[in-house]
């Protein structure tokens, strides 16, 4: 494990950052998608079938889920961080940046 999300969780656990501070950072960051887009053709469908359907994405909210599953953060902390990440994702989608990387073919 490692990266920004893991570092923020570690700071929360150590007390060097408050839950509000970590939640604020979660609201400010861009969250990578944790599932690939739906296949657009048979070639993409075949390629997707070869991948692990639930591999964790480093730096994504998967890191928070894993920390909660390991008992590193409380239910209250988890809920606060879920909402903070959701706010960031909603804001990103509202701004239209969720279409980045889509092809216009």
C-alpha positions as a Markdown table, in Angstrom:
| # | Residue | x | y | z |
|---|---|---|---|---|
| 1 | Unk | 0.0 | 0.0 | 0.0 |
| 2 | Unk | 1.1 | 3.6 | -0.4 |
| 3 | Unk | 0.2 | 6.8 | -2.1 |
| 4 | Unk | -1.8 | 9.8 | -1.2 |
| 5 | Unk | -4.9 | 8.1 | 0.0 |
| 6 | Unk | -3.0 | 5.7 | 2.2 |
| 7 | Unk | -0.9 | 8.5 | 3.5 |
| 8 | Unk | -4.0 | 10.5 | 4.5 |
| 9 | Unk | -5.4 | 7.5 | 6.2 |
| 10 | Unk | -2.1 | 7.0 | 8.1 |
| 11 | Unk | -2.2 | 10.6 | 9.1 |
| 12 | Unk | -5.7 | 10.2 | 10.4 |
| 13 | Unk | -4.8 | 7.1 | 12.4 |
| 14 | Unk | -1.7 | 8.8 | 13.9 |
| 15 | Unk | -3.6 | 11.9 | 14.8 |
| 16 | Unk | -1.4 | 14.2 | 12.8 |
| 17 | Unk | -4.5 | 15.1 | 10.7 |
| 18 | Unk | -8.1 | 15.4 | 11.9 |
| 19 | Unk | -11.0 | 13.7 | 10.2 |
| 20 | Unk | -12.2 | 17.1 | 9.0 |
| 21 | Unk | -8.7 | 17.8 | 7.4 |
| 22 | Unk | -8.6 | 14.4 | 5.7 |
| 23 | Unk | -12.2 | 14.8 | 4.5 |
| 24 | Unk | -11.2 | 18.2 | 3.1 |
| 25 | Unk | -8.4 | 16.6 | 1.2 |
| 26 | Unk | -10.7 | 13.9 | -0.1 |
| 27 | Unk | -13.1 | 16.7 | -1.4 |
| 28 | Unk | -10.2 | 18.4 | -3.3 |
| 29 | Unk | -8.7 | 15.4 | -5.0 |
| 30 | Unk | -9.6 | 13.7 | -8.3 |
| 31 | Unk | -10.7 | 10.1 | -7.8 |
| 32 | Unk | -9.8 | 7.4 | -10.4 |
| 33 | Unk | -12.6 | 5.2 | -11.6 |
| 34 | Unk | -12.7 | 1.8 | -9.8 |
| 35 | Unk | -14.4 | 0.0 | -12.6 |
| 36 | Unk | -13.7 | 0.2 | -16.3 |
| 37 | Unk | -16.2 | 1.6 | -18.8 |
| 38 | Unk | -18.6 | -0.8 | -20.4 |
| 39 | Unk | -17.1 | -2.5 | -23.5 |
| 40 | Unk | -18.1 | -0.8 | -26.8 |
| 41 | Unk | -17.5 | -3.8 | -29.1 |
| 42 | Unk | -16.7 | -7.5 | -29.0 |
| 43 | Unk | -12.9 | -7.0 | -28.9 |
| 44 | Unk | -13.2 | -4.9 | -25.8 |
| 45 | Unk | -15.7 | -7.4 | -24.3 |
| 46 | Unk | -13.2 | -10.2 | -24.9 |
| 47 | Unk | -10.4 | -8.2 | -23.4 |
| 48 | Unk | -12.5 | -7.3 | -20.3 |
| 49 | Unk | -13.3 | -11.0 | -19.8 |
| 50 | Unk | -9.6 | -11.6 | -19.4 |
| 51 | Unk | -9.1 | -9.1 | -16.6 |
| 52 | Unk | -9.7 | -9.5 | -12.9 |
| 53 | Unk | -13.1 | -7.9 | -12.5 |
| 54 | Unk | -12.4 | -6.6 | -9.0 |
| 55 | Unk | -8.7 | -5.8 | -8.8 |
| 56 | Unk | -8.1 | -2.8 | -6.4 |
| 57 | Unk | -7.1 | 0.4 | -8.1 |
| 58 | Unk | -4.2 | 2.1 | -6.2 |
| 59 | Unk | -5.0 | 5.7 | -5.2 |
| 60 | Unk | -8.7 | 5.1 | -5.5 |
| 61 | Unk | -11.4 | 4.8 | -2.9 |
| 62 | Unk | -10.5 | 1.1 | -2.8 |
| 63 | Unk | -7.7 | 2.1 | -0.4 |
| 64 | Unk | -10.3 | 3.5 | 2.0 |
| 65 | Unk | -12.5 | 0.4 | 1.8 |
| 66 | Unk | -9.4 | -1.8 | 2.5 |
| 67 | Unk | -8.5 | 0.3 | 5.5 |
| 68 | Unk | -12.0 | 0.0 | 6.9 |
| 69 | Unk | -12.0 | -3.8 | 6.2 |
| 70 | Unk | -8.7 | -4.0 | 8.2 |
| 71 | Unk | -10.2 | -2.1 | 11.1 |
| 72 | Unk | -7.9 | 0.9 | 10.6 |
| 73 | Unk | -10.7 | 3.5 | 10.5 |
| 74 | Unk | -14.0 | 3.5 | 12.3 |
| 75 | Unk | -17.4 | 3.4 | 10.8 |
| 76 | Unk | -17.9 | 7.1 | 11.5 |
| 77 | Unk | -14.6 | 7.9 | 9.8 |
| 78 | Unk | -15.5 | 5.7 | 6.8 |
| 79 | Unk | -18.9 | 7.4 | 6.4 |
| 80 | Unk | -17.4 | 10.8 | 6.5 |
| 81 | Unk | -14.7 | 9.9 | 3.9 |
| 82 | Unk | -17.3 | 8.3 | 1.7 |
| 83 | Unk | -19.3 | 11.5 | 1.6 |
| 84 | Unk | -16.2 | 13.6 | 1.0 |
| 85 | Unk | -15.1 | 11.5 | -1.9 |
| 86 | Unk | -18.7 | 11.4 | -3.3 |
| 87 | Unk | -18.8 | 15.2 | -3.2 |
| 88 | Unk | -15.5 | 15.4 | -5.2 |
| 89 | Unk | -16.8 | 12.9 | -7.7 |
| 90 | Unk | -20.2 | 14.7 | -8.1 |
| 91 | Unk | -18.4 | 18.0 | -8.6 |
| 92 | Unk | -16.1 | 16.5 | -11.2 |
| 93 | Unk | -19.0 | 15.0 | -13.1 |
| 94 | Unk | -20.9 | 18.3 | -12.9 |
| 95 | Unk | -18.0 | 20.2 | -14.4 |
| 96 | Unk | -18.0 | 17.8 | -17.3 |
| 97 | Unk | -14.5 | 16.5 | -16.7 |
| 98 | Unk | -15.8 | 12.9 | -16.5 |
| 99 | Unk | -15.8 | 12.8 | -20.3 |
| 100 | Unk | -12.0 | 13.2 | -20.5 |
| 101 | Unk | -10.4 | 10.4 | -22.4 |
| 102 | Unk | -13.6 | 9.5 | -24.3 |
| 103 | Unk | -13.2 | 9.1 | -28.0 |
| 104 | Unk | -15.3 | 10.9 | -30.5 |
| 105 | Unk | -15.0 | 8.2 | -33.2 |
